[in-house]
């Protein structure tokens, strides 16, 4: 247990030492999204009744930051250690696959939540935001960050080069988060694309998270919880299996 | 109980078209407290064998134990007993030397390891670099940190994979003094090295690997005794007569010729004189481990394949 705690501490320390890049930068990016989209679309897009577009946008941007940064943390940490070779220091330790999982995913959750909180605190300046059902805020934030941390760990195990991680990020993670209803309510989409959106687990994460702030959502948060919980279990199961067999790290 | 036991270890790497047999039925034991040398040319399988021992690679068949703990089924206990200094000069650029060592201690479940970490820093000449970032260190200093990192959990078995490759004389001295002290205190040491004089000076027993097989396994003294007793060496700028050229070892201007007794030395010198070869700095000495090594590596079919001028 002690060893796991050390690895978790080291993983948190790793991103904290470069927090300008790992925390401040993504917060700034999210604020720029808010300023530009909020300004342009405030008077044109009506999502739920009585909720302004900028208010609507904030939870989406917060969750998008949580997801992307949770993924970035575990994936970049692992690929860097693999490529520079210092993963050997971890491979020779008695730490089990559970220890690796808890530490890498745990640090991803911390990074995701720290960035998300940063985005939330800064964007609160721009529009009012309540917390109608705060439990959902916490549940979906943690579940989303955990899922992306585990997915990042899988990507980090699988990738052999930095550009493979970048491809994973740009061609899978980015489209799935952008097309999950960060910038719009999927109800505004044509029926076909609404159906497609419902196949995207990120849609349920963002919809459920938004529910926590406004008390309204596109689908029931319980359905969202079921979908997200199942996806999370699947990703974590695969991740633990790959760690146990030493996929691409113990030959 | 053996400190390390290799039992019928084989490793086959699947290539795209063919398979490569990196290790072929390797078996030997290293006793507790031994200073053991693992020698062999590049590609002989030394690093593969050590990787299997450390859990970095899995054997295709066979079994390895450390103090009785199987490195696969009982990996946690096996790795606690093992301290591995990797061959590559790797480091984590995010941390200082002290952070690196305390974090490594933590992986083994050790908290409050500061006293031992300080002792390691002192003994390896790193005390004034404790708070420097790993990126700021020279290659030699990084190598010292690698050694310290392998020792944070006071492992009874220490594995050094070519620790002195590309390292200056001072560090080599510091390192060997420290490792020799640990060995005297009861630690088992497994060393791979390209510097045969190091192995000869330090190791009480030696295994030689060639193409994934153990081709020699004996006490260092026995290996030395078993070879030709005398080496004739001299310097020359001229070409040797063909009869001598095929059996000589030439390094630049230095020529070495093996001989079994004094009469043979006389005969060699006579044929050099007859050929008109001018000989400088003539020495007659005992064979060393390098001679044994070369003899063993060239034995068998490959001797015939040596180029003749």
Interface residues (C-beta under 8 A of the other chain):
Chain A: X1 X2 X3 X5 X6 X7 X9 X10 X13 X14 X17 X18 X81 X84 X85 X86 X88 X89 X90 X91 X92 X93 X94 X95 X96 X246 X250 X251
Chain B: X54 X55 X56 X57 X58 X75 X76 X77 X79 X80 X82 X84 X86 X88 X90 X91 X92 X93 X94 X95 X99 X103 X104 X105 X106 X107 X108 X109 X110 X111 X149
